[in-house]
Amino acid sequence: MELDREQDVLRAASMYYLQDLKMEVIARHLGTSRSTVSRLIKRARETGLVEITLRPASTRAPGLGRSVSAAFGVDAYVVPVPDSSSHIERLDQVSMTAAKLLTSWFDSDMVLGIAWGTTLASVSRYLVPKPTRGAAVVQLNGAANMRTSGVDYASDLISSFGTAFGAAVHHFSVPAFFDFSDTKAAMWRERSVRRVLDMQRRADIAVFSVGAVAGAVPSHVYSAGYLDDADVRVLHDEGVVGDVCTVFLRADGSWQDVPLNARATGPTPTELQRLPRRVCVVAGDNKVAPLLAALRAGVVTDLVVDEVTAGALLEAADPGPVRRTRARTATTGA
């Protein structure tokens, strides 16, 4: 019965999109109603059988993608957007592309690491369900903060990825930042914490964005009570421009001697570099400086970015040394 239904979906979609037949005509061919045909075509889009792509008449995206790949040694997926697009529109377009790529990359018996944040929350809304077997989704950084537990926010986000892929979910029930580095060291010896850390190290794909210290749209870690005034002053004094997985970076990509990083619970750039695929999803002018820092830190293998931000990134990059990561052969995108 299910096979017959899927065949109807395929036939309806083929007649509608390839033969340009009207729904009334398709309904007569299939011996059903127009409303049923409408539902079949909708299902074809929802399941990914049909993919609709808009190709603007004029876009710099392909050329920008090649330039970013050449400059930083990453696979760049530059999403075409009009220069007049709002931040939300750019984020939506980038999120849709990132969700599509993740669905194509993630499969059974794989581990997906997710760093919570506004961008990843947007990506989660565009995931197309893809059942897997033996797969797992693991939270990469703690979420509790000074004002609220933060756990519900991160838990819902991580769980949405698990639900989309039918994967087991591993939450990381620790603060985003410990008050004392000694406390972190002690917690890292606990078996329950070590179990999650081990799952993180096994990740085949890590997905994250970059947090920006400045800008009209503040990143979640800087706007939701994770840092006090003294912490913010330290970041300013240290020349920090943003973070990856709540590990703070300077403009040159350095991070090791930033004091707050000893209390952070996310994986360091060194730990991220051990994972095969590290996907950075970025949209927004205020993300250019932290994105450039992340690229210089060598934590990115695949970059999904909007056209406007990609152009600004190339303008901001100087000819200084960049730690290149092993480039992949792109199968999708620019």
N, C-alpha and C positions, 0 to 999 in steps of 0.2 A: 504493500500500500504506500509506504514511504517512498519507494523507488518510483512509483507511478506519479506521485505528487512532484518529485524532483524533475521528472521528465516533462511534466506540464509547465513547471517553472522555466525550464530551458526552452521549450517550444514557444511559450508566450513571449519570453524575452527576445528570442531570435526574430520572431515575426514583428515585434514592436520596434526594436532598435536596428535590426539589419534589413528588414523588408519594408519598414516604414508603414506598416498596416495600422489602421485605427483599431481601437479596443473593441468596437462593435463587430468588426470583421473577424478579429481574433476569437472573440466569443463564439461566433458561428462556427469557425473552424474547429474549436475545441469542444463544442456542444455544451457551453456553460454560459454564465451571465457576465455582463460587463464588469460588475463589481468584483467578481472572482478573478477576472483577468487583471484588474487593477491590483488586487492583493498579490497575485503571482509575480507581477512586475516589481512590486515593492519588495517582495522577498528576494528576488534576483539581485536587487541593489544591496539589501541588508546582509546577504550571505557572501557578497563579493563576487558573485557570478558575473555581474555587470559592474564595471568601474567607469565612472564618468570623469573625464579630465578636461579642464578648461585650458586652452592654450592661447594666451594673450597674443595679439598681433605683433607686439614689439616687447621683447623682454631681454634683459642682460643676463638672466639667470645662468644659461649654459656657460657663457664666457666667464662669469664670476665664479662658478663652480670649479672650472678648470684652474683659474688663478688661485683660488683658496687652496685647492689640492696641491698645486705646485709649490705654493709658499710655505705650507705647513706640513706637508706629507700626510694628509688625512684624506679620507673619502668625504667629499662635500656634496650635500644634497641641498641646493639652493632653490627655495620655493618662490616662484614669481608672485609678486604683489605690486599693485600700483603705488607710486611714491606717496599718494595722498591717503593711503590706508591708515586707519587708526591702529593704536597698539593692540587693541582687542582683535581686530580683523587680522593683523599679522600673526598674532599668537594662534588664532584659530586655524589659519592656513598651515602654519608650521606644525601644529599639533596633529592635524589630519594626516599630513605626510609622515610624521614620526610614527603615528599609530599604525599606518599601513606598512611601513618598513619593519616595525617590530613584529607584526603579525607574520610577515614573510620570513623573518629570521628565526623567530623562537619556535621550538618544536618539542616533541616528546623527549623525555630524559635529559632536558636541559635545565639550567638554573638561571633565573633572571633576577638581577639585583636592582632595586629601585630606591632612589633617593627622593624623599618627599619634597614638595615645594609647589608653588603656584603653577609653574609650567607643566610639571608632571601630572598635576591634577587636571589640567586642560587636556593633556594627551589621553588620560584615562577615559575621558568622555567620548572619544572617537574610536576606541578599540572595537574591532569586529570580533565577535566570539569565534574562537578556534580551539576546539577540544584537543587536549594533549594527554599523554599517558606518562606517568612517572616524572612529571616536570614539577618544578618548585619556583616560588617567588619569595625573595628574601629582602627585608628592609635593610638598607645600608647604613642608616644613621639614626640615633635615638631622637626622641621627639619631645620629651617632657621639658617644661620651662618654668620660669619663676611665677607666672600668673595663673596658668592652667596646666593640666597634665600634658596637653598637646597630644596625648596618646590616641584619642578618638579620631582626630584629624588624620594622623599618619596611618592609623589602623584602617580607616575606611578607604584611604587612597591605595594602600598596598593590597587590600582585599579586592578592590575593583580589578586589579591586574590578575589576581589569582582566579577570580570568577570568570573573566574573559577567556582565560586559557585552560580552565578546569585544572589548575595547578594547586599543589599544597602551598600554604602560606606560612612564612616564618617571620613573626614580628620581633622587633628589637626593643625590649621594654627597659630602656635606660634613658637618662636625660640626654638632651642634645649636647649640653656641656655640663661637666661636673664642676662643683665649686673648687675642688682641689685635685691636682693631678695624682696625688697619692690615693685618693678615693677611686679614681679611674683604674689605677694599677691594681688595686685590690679587687675591684669588680671584674676585671679582665681575667682573674684567676678562678672565678666562679664557673662551675660546670655549665650552668644554664646559659651564661653569656658566651662561654667558649664554643658551645654548640652552634650558636648563631654566627659567631665569627668564622667558624669553620665552613658554614654554608656560604657565607659571603666570599670566602677564598675560592670556593668551587664554582663561582658564577661564570657562565659562558658569556653573558652579556650584562653589562652594567649600564643603566640609563640614568642620566642626571642632567641638570641644567647648571647655570652659574648664577650665584647670588651677587647682586650689585649693592655696594654700600650707598651709592648716590643715585639720584634719578627721580623722575616724577612718579614712577610706579615702584615703590620700594619692594625688595625681595622679602619673602615671608620671614626669614630668619632675623631680619633687621626691624620688622614691624610688628611682631607678635609676642614680644616679651622675652625673647631668648637672651638678650644682652642688657646689662645695666649701663648707666652712664659712664662708669669707670672703664668698662670693657670697650665701649665705643671710643673713648679717648685713647686707649691703648692701640686700637686698630688704626686710628688716625696718625698717632705718633710713629707707628711701624710702617706707614705707607701702604697699608692694605687697600686693595681696590675691589675685592670681592671674595667669594668662596666657592669651592666645589665640595659637595657633601659635608658642609659645615667645617671644612678645613680652609683656613684663610690664606690668601695668596697676595703677594706684592705684584706690582706691574711687571717685574721681570720673571715672574713664575716661582720665585723663592718662597718657602713656607716653613722650613725646618726650625728656625729660631724665632718664629712669632709666638709669644708666650701663651696666648689662648689656645693654640693648637695642642698643647699638652693636655688640655682638658676636654677637647673635642672628641666626639664618639664616631665620627665618620671615618672611612678609610682614607689614608694619606695618599698623595700622588704616587708614592713608591708602591704602595699596596695596590692601587688601581692599575698601575702599569703591568702587573702580573696577570691581569685578566685579558682574555683574547680580544674581546670587542667592547669598546667603551664609547657609548653613544651620548653625545652632548646635544641637547635640544635648546635652541636659543631664538628669541625674538625680542627686539626692542633696542632703541638707541642706547639706553643706559647700561646695556649688557656688553657693549663693545670692549671696554677696558677689562672687566673680569674674564671675558672670553679670550682675549689676547693673552692674558696671564695664564689661563688654563692651557692654551695651546703651547705656550712657552714652557709650561711645567710638564708637557708630554703626556697628559692624561687622556687625550682624545684620539680615537681612531676613526670615528664616523661623526660628522657634524651635520645636523639638520638646522638650517638657518634661513630666515627670510632674505629676500633680495636686497632690501634697503640696509639691513644690518650687515650683510656680507660686504656690500660696497664700503660701508663705514669702517669695517674691520680692516680691509686692505689699505684704506687711506691712513688708518692709525698705526699700522705695522711699520716699524722701522727696519733697516737692513741688518739689525743686530742678530746674533746667533739664536736659532730656534732649535729646540730639541725635537728632532723629527721622529715620529712614530712610524712603524711599518705600515705602508699604504696597502689597501686591499684593492682587488679588482672590483669596481662598482658594478652591481647588477641592476640598479635602479637609480633614477635621478639624473642630475645634470652630468 
